[in-house]
Amino acid sequence: LFESVNRCGAVAVTREDPEYPALLRQIPDAPPTLFVRGRAALPGARTLAVVGSRNATAYGTRMARRIARGLSEAGVTIVSGLARGIDGAAHRGAVDAKMRTVAVLGSGVDVIYPPEHLSLAEEILNAGGSLVSEFPPGAPPRPAHFPARNRVISGLSMGVLLVEGAKQSGAMSTVRYALEQGRDWRLPAHPPGL
């Protein structure tokens, strides 16, 4: 395991390490270990998860990117899941602002999924961001990994902003985790003139 962690340029952060995020440590099912590529010291306060549908509308995608950029410029660290649609747009908004964003993966930190977000993952790292997973390097993106990933997304965040999402979507599962974890959550108001 240590060899594969080193090979992909990651570090392992355990719950006993001072770098382990305090917010995440508070949840009852906090992962015992996080694997991190990029900036290993994960943000504490002023973090917000921005999540939504993989099959997002053009409007939702545009708004997620714009909202994430504005929040990033105001000093908020955006946390999301690197998925297609809203998640990718949220990360792009933070990268547009040249600010840090944290992508929580449902695979190992060296297995970028979806594959078309490989360049986005590199941009996140180049902007001082982090790729995070509780799954060891080399772990594939299995369906059961994504609900686990969603609890980490909300666990790392002060709150969750749901941009778009169906009732049975992964984005809604992140909102349910946020409620269970005592986090705040919101649907964005539609800005006038947009």
Helices and strands as residue ranges (DSSP letters): H 2-7, E 10-14, H 22-25, E 33-38, E 47-51, H 58-73, E 77-80, H 86-96, E 101-104, G 115-117, H 118-126, E 130-133, H 145-155, E 159-162, H 170-180, E 184-186
